[in-house]
């Protein structure tokens, strides 16, 4: 245990340019127990200057998301590649991530089948009571997107543009928050066959 704690101390006391986690599980609860008597009062967070990339498997999805939420601070971009996880608990952790603007300026999701996630994120942006916490730049890439799955277009969507380009169906519009109309986001959707990409950016 002392050796494990020592190495975690080195991680938390360091700053990294980039980090890539290939199917590695970190248990946030275990880290918390490990530093239960944190006499040195070191912050239990690893700082990454540019980008952190996470590749998730089915068995490590939730624990890894907890680790990202509780033990990471990224200055530029977080990328999550996940072809396996889904379900209500998983969606709730994704929503927690996109509401941590101070920790993650940009989040890029690459996922295989979780098509419901696009509507969940769009609804959160529209109905959040404090959308100042929402990450300013969110990109969502979904493979195997069902052709008959409806993408919810809010009644509050403005400046809607649609066009077709080289087999790609594109939609662009502005989304306004329900509780704070001054908070606006640009939404760009590009669909080609079973592939779809969302890019959501806050408008300043």
Secondary structure, DSSP 4 states (H G I P E B T S, - for coil): -HHHHHHHHHHHT-EEEEEEEES----HHHHHHHTTT-TT---S-EEEEEEEEEEE-TTTHHHHHHHHHHHEEEEEEEEEEESS--SHHHHHHHHHHHT-TTTEEEEEEEESS-THHHHHHHHHHHH-S-GGGS-SEEEEEESS--TTPPPP--TT-EEEEEEEETTEEEEEEEEE-SS-TT-EEEEEEEEETTEEEEEEEEE-
